[in-house]
Amino acid sequence: MVLALMVEAGEAIQTTDWKTWRPNHKASKAKFRKEVIDIMHFAINLCIAAAIKDDEVYKLFMQKNRTNIRRILKTRKNPK
């Protein structure tokens, strides 16, 4: 499942215009959104495999999100 998630993330990147040396490549929001849903499919399967219940997903996500926001704000105050 982890490998599948990583592959889908790579496919999502390919739908963007990250290759600046390819000016003719057009980003596709519709394709990107499809790949994001594919990523979510495998992420949810990982949650199931880890026995994380649906109500826990939100709680754990919000806890981690608060931690990440604090880290970002700290980095902005004290850039290296």
ROMAR-974403 format. One record per atom (N, C-alpha, C): residue number from 1; x, y negated, z; chain; residue in three letters; atom name. Coordinates in steps of 0.001 Angstrom, whole numbers, plus 524288, in hexadecimal, padded with zeros to 5 digits. Layout:
<NUM, <X, Y, Z>, "A", "ALA", "CA">
...
END
This chain:
<1, <80325, 804A9, 80000>, "A", "MET", "N">
<1, <80000, 80000, 80000>, "A", "MET", "CA">
<1, <80350, 7FB16, 80000>, "A", "MET", "C">
<2, <8079D, 7FB2C, 802E4>, "A", "VAL", "N">
<2, <80AFA, 7F68B, 80317>, "A", "VAL", "CA">
<2, <80D46, 7F572, 7FDB5>, "A", "VAL", "C">
<3, <80F14, 7F982, 7FB1B>, "A", "LEU", "N">
<3, <8113B, 7F8CB, 7F5DC>, "A", "LEU", "CA">
<3, <80D15, 7F6A4, 7F227>, "A", "LEU", "C">
<4, <80860, 7F8AC, 7F279>, "A", "ALA", "N">
<4, <80424, 7F6C2, 7EF1F>, "A", "ALA", "CA">
<4, <80313, 7F0FE, 7F028>, "A", "ALA", "C">
<5, <8031B, 7EF77, 7F526>, "A", "LEU", "N">
<5, <8024B, 7E9FA, 7F67C>, "A", "LEU", "CA">
<5, <8069C, 7E699, 7F424>, "A", "LEU", "C">
<6, <80B65, 7E86E, 7F47D>, "A", "MET", "N">
<6, <80FCE, 7E57C, 7F256>, "A", "MET", "CA">
<6, <80F66, 7E500, 7EC61>, "A", "MET", "C">
<7, <80DC2, 7E92A, 7E9DB>, "A", "VAL", "N">
<7, <80D13, 7E90C, 7E42B>, "A", "VAL", "CA">
<7, <808E8, 7E510, 7E2B8>, "A", "VAL", "C">
<8, <8049C, 7E510, 7E593>, "A", "GLU", "N">
<8, <8006A, 7E155, 7E47F>, "A", "GLU", "CA">
<8, <80249, 7DBBA, 7E562>, "A", "GLU", "C">
<9, <8058C, 7DAE9, 7E95C>, "A", "ALA", "N">
<9, <807B7, 7D5AE, 7EA43>, "A", "ALA", "CA">
<9, <80B17, 7D401, 7E5A4>, "A", "ALA", "C">
<10, <80E24, 7D7A4, 7E391>, "A", "GLY", "N">
<10, <81146, 7D67A, 7DEEB>, "A", "GLY", "CA">
<10, <80DD7, 7D534, 7DA42>, "A", "GLY", "C">
<11, <80982, 7D80E, 7D9BA>, "A", "GLU", "N">
<11, <805EB, 7D6EF, 7D577>, "A", "GLU", "CA">
<11, <80368, 7D18F, 7D627>, "A", "GLU", "C">
<12, <8024E, 7D017, 7DAF7>, "A", "ALA", "N">
<12, <80017, 7CAE7, 7DC01>, "A", "ALA", "CA">
<12, <803EE, 7C69D, 7DA5B>, "A", "ALA", "C">
<13, <808DB, 7C762, 7DBA1>, "A", "ILE", "N">
<13, <80CDA, 7C38F, 7DA2A>, "A", "ILE", "CA">
<13, <80D26, 7C2F7, 7D440>, "A", "ILE", "C">
<14, <80C8F, 7C74D, 7D17E>, "A", "GLN", "N">
<14, <80CEB, 7C726, 7CBC7>, "A", "GLN", "CA">
<14, <8087D, 7C3FC, 7C950>, "A", "GLN", "C">
<15, <80445, 7C31E, 7CC28>, "A", "THR", "N">
<15, <7FFEC, 7C017, 7C9FD>, "A", "THR", "CA">
<15, <800B3, 7BA3B, 7CAA6>, "A", "THR", "C">
<16, <804F2, 7B8B8, 7CD49>, "A", "THR", "N">
<16, <8060D, 7B329, 7CE24>, "A", "THR", "CA">
<16, <80A24, 7B14A, 7CA38>, "A", "THR", "C">
<17, <80B4B, 7AC41, 7CA78>, "A", "ASP", "N">
<17, <80F35, 7AA19, 7C6E0>, "A", "ASP", "CA">
<17, <8146A, 7A92B, 7C9AF>, "A", "ASP", "C">
<18, <8160F, 7ACF3, 7CCCD>, "A", "TRP", "N">
<18, <81AD7, 7AC63, 7CFDC>, "A", "TRP", "CA">
<18, <81FC6, 7AC7F, 7CC85>, "A", "TRP", "C">
<19, <81F6E, 7AE90, 7C7CC>, "A", "LYS", "N">
<19, <82406, 7AEC6, 7C460>, "A", "LYS", "CA">
<19, <8247C, 7A99B, 7C166>, "A", "LYS", "C">
<20, <8276C, 7A607, 7C3A1>, "A", "THR", "N">
<20, <827DD, 7A0D3, 7C147>, "A", "THR", "CA">
<20, <82A81, 7A0F6, 7BBF3>, "A", "THR", "C">
<21, <82D5F, 7A50D, 7BAD2>, "A", "TRP", "N">
<21, <83006, 7A57E, 7B5C6>, "A", "TRP", "CA">
<21, <82C66, 7A799, 7B183>, "A", "TRP", "C">
<22, <82796, 7A8C7, 7B2F3>, "A", "ARG", "N">
<22, <823AE, 7AA96, 7AF24>, "A", "ARG", "CA">
<22, <81F36, 7A6AC, 7AEEA>, "A", "ARG", "C">
<23, <82008, 7A256, 7AC31>, "A", "PRO", "N">
<23, <81C0F, 79E37, 7AC3D>, "A", "PRO", "CA">
<23, <816E7, 79FC4, 7A9AF>, "A", "PRO", "C">
<24, <816D7, 7A3C6, 7A675>, "A", "ASN", "N">
<24, <8120C, 7A55F, 7A3D1>, "A", "ASN", "CA">
<24, <80EAD, 7A90F, 7A712>, "A", "ASN", "C">
<25, <810C3, 7AAD5, 7AB87>, "A", "HIS", "N">
<25, <80DC7, 7AE65, 7AEDE>, "A", "HIS", "CA">
<25, <8099C, 7AB4A, 7B1C6>, "A", "HIS", "C">
<26, <804DA, 7ACFE, 7B154>, "A", "LYS", "N">
<26, <8007C, 7AA5B, 7B3F0>, "A", "LYS", "CA">
<26, <7FEEC, 7AD52, 7B8DB>, "A", "LYS", "C">
<27, <7FE4C, 7AA75, 7BD11>, "A", "ALA", "N">
<27, <7FC5E, 7ACCD, 7C1E0>, "A", "ALA", "CA">
<27, <7F698, 7AE10, 7C12D>, "A", "ALA", "C">
<28, <7F4D7, 7B22B, 7C3C9>, "A", "SER", "N">
<28, <7EF5E, 7B3B9, 7C37C>, "A", "SER", "CA">
<28, <7ED1B, 7B427, 7C8F7>, "A", "SER", "C">
<29, <7E9E1, 7B052, 7CA5B>, "A", "LYS", "N">
<29, <7E77F, 7B06C, 7CF8A>, "A", "LYS", "CA">
<29, <7E40A, 7B53C, 7D030>, "A", "LYS", "C">
<30, <7E131, 7B69F, 7CC1C>, "A", "ALA", "N">
<30, <7DDB5, 7BB30, 7CC68>, "A", "ALA", "CA">
<30, <7E0D0, 7C033, 7CD56>, "A", "ALA", "C">
<31, <7E51D, 7C0DD, 7CA7F>, "A", "LYS", "N">
<31, <7E859, 7C586, 7CB2F>, "A", "LYS", "CA">
<31, <7EAEF, 7C581, 7D08F>, "A", "LYS", "C">
<32, <7ECAF, 7C0E6, 7D244>, "A", "PHE", "N">
<32, <7EF21, 7C072, 7D769>, "A", "PHE", "CA">
<32, <7EB48, 7C20F, 7DBB1>, "A", "PHE", "C">
<33, <7E685, 7C01B, 7DB55>, "A", "ARG", "N">
<33, <7E28F, 7C168, 7DF39>, "A", "ARG", "CA">
<33, <7E175, 7C746, 7DF55>, "A", "ARG", "C">
<34, <7E15A, 7C9C3, 7DAC4>, "A", "LYS", "N">
<34, <7E087, 7CF6D, 7DA71>, "A", "LYS", "CA">
<34, <7E4E7, 7D251, 7DD49>, "A", "LYS", "C">
<35, <7E9B3, 7D08F, 7DC7E>, "A", "GLU", "N">
<35, <7EE21, 7D31B, 7DF0D>, "A", "GLU", "CA">
<35, <7EE03, 7D235, 7E4F3>, "A", "GLU", "C">
<36, <7EC4B, 7CD9F, 7E6A7>, "A", "VAL", "N">
<36, <7EBDA, 7CC98, 7EC48>, "A", "VAL", "CA">
<36, <7E7F0, 7D064, 7EEBB>, "A", "VAL", "C">
<37, <7E3A5, 7D15E, 7EC07>, "A", "ILE", "N">
<37, <7DFD0, 7D520, 7EE03>, "A", "ILE", "CA">
<37, <7E22E, 7DA9B, 7EE2F>, "A", "ILE", "C">
<38, <7E54F, 7DBFB, 7EA41>, "A", "ASP", "N">
<38, <7E800, 7E10A, 7EA61>, "A", "ASP", "CA">
<38, <7EBA1, 7E15A, 7EF21>, "A", "ASP", "C">
<39, <7EE65, 7DD20, 7F03D>, "A", "ILE", "N">
<39, <7F1DF, 7DCF7, 7F4D1>, "A", "ILE", "CA">
<39, <7EEAE, 7DDC9, 7F9C8>, "A", "ILE", "C">
<40, <7EA45, 7DB13, 7FA20>, "A", "MET", "N">
<40, <7E6EA, 7DB9E, 7FEBB>, "A", "MET", "CA">
<40, <7E4FB, 7E13B, 7FF5B>, "A", "MET", "C">
<41, <7E3D9, 7E3CB, 7FB07>, "A", "HIS", "N">
<41, <7E212, 7E93D, 7FB37>, "A", "HIS", "CA">
<41, <7E619, 7ECA0, 7FE0D>, "A", "HIS", "C">
<42, <7EB01, 7EC0A, 7FC87>, "A", "PHE", "N">
<42, <7EF11, 7EF3C, 7FEF9>, "A", "PHE", "CA">
<42, <7F046, 7ED6C, 80487>, "A", "PHE", "C">
<43, <7EFE3, 7E861, 80589>, "A", "ALA", "N">
<43, <7F0BB, 7E66E, 80AD9>, "A", "ALA", "CA">
<43, <7EC85, 7E88F, 80E85>, "A", "ALA", "C">
<44, <7E7B4, 7E898, 80CA7>, "A", "ILE", "N">
<44, <7E375, 7EABE, 80FD6>, "A", "ILE", "CA">
<44, <7E448, 7F098, 810C1>, "A", "ILE", "C">
<45, <7E60A, 7F35F, 80CBA>, "A", "ASN", "N">
<45, <7E730, 7F8F0, 80D6F>, "A", "ASN", "CA">
<45, <7EB7A, 7F9BD, 8117F>, "A", "ASN", "C">
<46, <7EF50, 7F64F, 811A6>, "A", "LEU", "N">
<46, <7F365, 7F6A7, 815A4>, "A", "LEU", "CA">
<46, <7F11D, 7F5BF, 81B15>, "A", "LEU", "C">
<47, <7ED80, 7F20F, 81B81>, "A", "CYS", "N">
<47, <7EAE8, 7F127, 82084>, "A", "CYS", "CA">
<47, <7E7FE, 7F605, 82245>, "A", "CYS", "C">
<48, <7E55A, 7F88F, 81EA1>, "A", "ILE", "N">
<48, <7E286, 7FD67, 81FE7>, "A", "ILE", "CA">
<48, <7E65E, 8019C, 821AC>, "A", "ILE", "C">
<49, <7EAB6, 8021A, 81EDD>, "A", "ALA", "N">
<49, <7EEAA, 80609, 8203F>, "A", "ALA", "CA">
<49, <7F109, 804EC, 8259F>, "A", "ALA", "C">
<50, <7F158, 7FFEC, 8270F>, "A", "ALA", "N">
<50, <7F386, 7FE6B, 82C1D>, "A", "ALA", "CA">
<50, <7EF60, 7FE3A, 83062>, "A", "ALA", "C">
<51, <7EAAA, 7FFDA, 82F0F>, "A", "ALA", "N">
<51, <7E644, 7FFED, 832C3>, "A", "ALA", "CA">
<51, <7E51A, 7FA83, 834FB>, "A", "ALA", "C">
<52, <7E5A3, 7F68E, 831AE>, "A", "ILE", "N">
<52, <7E433, 7F142, 83342>, "A", "ILE", "CA">
<52, <7DE87, 7F077, 831A7>, "A", "ILE", "C">
<53, <7DB2E, 7EF9B, 83578>, "A", "LYS", "N">
<53, <7D599, 7EF06, 8346D>, "A", "LYS", "CA">
<53, <7D47E, 7E9B6, 831F6>, "A", "LYS", "C">
<54, <7D010, 7E968, 82F50>, "A", "ASP", "N">
<54, <7CED6, 7E4A2, 82C65>, "A", "ASP", "CA">
<54, <7CECE, 7DFBD, 82FD1>, "A", "ASP", "C">
<55, <7CCC6, 7E017, 83492>, "A", "ASP", "N">
<55, <7CCB7, 7DB82, 837F2>, "A", "ASP", "CA">
<55, <7D236, 7DA13, 839DA>, "A", "ASP", "C">
<56, <7D5A6, 7DDEF, 83A16>, "A", "GLU", "N">
<56, <7DB0C, 7DCF2, 83BA5>, "A", "GLU", "CA">
<56, <7DE25, 7DA32, 8375C>, "A", "GLU", "C">
<57, <7DCD1, 7DB41, 83273>, "A", "VAL", "N">
<57, <7DFA8, 7D8EA, 82E18>, "A", "VAL", "CA">
<57, <7DF90, 7D2F9, 82E97>, "A", "VAL", "C">
<58, <7DAFA, 7D0C3, 82F49>, "A", "TYR", "N">
<58, <7DA78, 7CB19, 82FB9>, "A", "TYR", "CA">
<58, <7DD6A, 7C90E, 83480>, "A", "TYR", "C">
<59, <7DCA4, 7CB96, 838EE>, "A", "LYS", "N">
<59, <7DF2F, 7C9EA, 83DCB>, "A", "LYS", "CA">
<59, <7E521, 7C9F9, 83D38>, "A", "LYS", "C">
<60, <7E73F, 7CE48, 83B33>, "A", "LEU", "N">
<60, <7ECE9, 7CEC6, 83A95>, "A", "LEU", "CA">
<60, <7EF02, 7CAFA, 8367A>, "A", "LEU", "C">
<61, <7EBF7, 7CA39, 8324E>, "A", "PHE", "N">
<61, <7ED93, 7C681, 82E49>, "A", "PHE", "CA">
<61, <7EDE4, 7C0FF, 8308D>, "A", "PHE", "C">
<62, <7E9F4, 7BF69, 83376>, "A", "MET", "N">
<62, <7E9E4, 7BA21, 835A9>, "A", "MET", "CA">
<62, <7EE4B, 7B95F, 839A4>, "A", "MET", "C">
<63, <7EF76, 7BD65, 83CAF>, "A", "GLN", "N">
<63, <7F3D6, 7BD0A, 8405E>, "A", "GLN", "CA">
<63, <7F8F2, 7BC2C, 83D69>, "A", "GLN", "C">
<64, <7F9C9, 7BF3F, 83960>, "A", "LYS", "N">
<64, <7FE97, 7BEC1, 83644>, "A", "LYS", "CA">
<64, <7FEBB, 7B98A, 83364>, "A", "LYS", "C">
<65, <7FA40, 7B7D3, 83186>, "A", "ASN", "N">
<65, <7F9F6, 7B2D9, 82ECC>, "A", "ASN", "CA">
<65, <7FB90, 7AE56, 83268>, "A", "ASN", "C">
<66, <7F9B4, 7AE66, 83737>, "A", "ARG", "N">
<66, <7FB3F, 7AA4F, 83AFE>, "A", "ARG", "CA">
<66, <80125, 7AA6F, 83BEA>, "A", "ARG", "C">
<67, <80352, 7AF14, 83C77>, "A", "THR", "N">
<67, <808FB, 7AF95, 83D28>, "A", "THR", "CA">
<67, <80BE4, 7AD51, 83879>, "A", "THR", "C">
<68, <80A25, 7AEA4, 833CA>, "A", "ASN", "N">
<68, <80CBB, 7ACAF, 82F15>, "A", "ASN", "CA">
<68, <80C57, 7A6C5, 82E9C>, "A", "ASN", "C">
<69, <807D9, 7A492, 82FF5>, "A", "ILE", "N">
<69, <8073C, 79EDB, 82FCA>, "A", "ILE", "CA">
<69, <80AF7, 79C48, 83396>, "A", "ILE", "C">
<70, <80B63, 79E63, 83850>, "A", "ARG", "N">
<70, <80F21, 79C34, 83C21>, "A", "ARG", "CA">
<70, <814B2, 79C62, 839FC>, "A", "ARG", "C">
<71, <81627, 7A0B3, 83786>, "A", "ARG", "N">
<71, <81B65, 7A13B, 8354B>, "A", "ARG", "CA">
<71, <81C4F, 79D33, 830FA>, "A", "ARG", "C">
<72, <81870, 79C7C, 82D9E>, "A", "ILE", "N">
<72, <818EE, 798AB, 8295E>, "A", "ILE", "CA">
<72, <8198F, 79330, 82B97>, "A", "ILE", "C">
<73, <8164D, 791CC, 82F61>, "A", "LEU", "N">
<73, <816A0, 78C91, 831B1>, "A", "LEU", "CA">
<73, <81BD8, 78BBE, 8346E>, "A", "LEU", "C">
<74, <81DCF, 78FC1, 83715>, "A", "LYS", "N">
<74, <822E5, 78F60, 839B5>, "A", "LYS", "CA">
<74, <8273D, 78E9D, 835B5>, "A", "LYS", "C">
<75, <82700, 79170, 8315E>, "A", "THR", "N">
<75, <82AEC, 790F7, 82D46>, "A", "THR", "CA">
<75, <82AD8, 78B7E, 82AE9>, "A", "THR", "C">
<76, <82644, 78955, 82A25>, "A", "ARG", "N">
<76, <825D8, 78409, 827EE>, "A", "ARG", "CA">
<76, <82815, 77FF3, 82B98>, "A", "ARG", "C">
<77, <8277E, 780C7, 830C0>, "A", "LYS", "N">
<77, <82997, 77D14, 83491>, "A", "LYS", "CA">
<77, <82F7F, 77D86, 83506>, "A", "LYS", "C">
<78, <83183, 78251, 8344F>, "A", "ASN", "N">
<78, <8371C, 78353, 834FB>, "A", "ASN", "CA">
<78, <8395A, 7860F, 83033>, "A", "ASN", "C">
<79, <8395F, 78370, 82B9B>, "A", "PRO", "N">
<79, <83B89, 78620, 826FA>, "A", "PRO", "CA">
<79, <84159, 78712, 827AC>, "A", "PRO", "C">
<80, <8432E, 78B54, 82566>, "A", "LYS", "N">
<80, <848BE, 78CAC, 825EB>, "A", "LYS", "CA">
<80, <84BED, 78996, 82216>, "A", "LYS", "C">
END
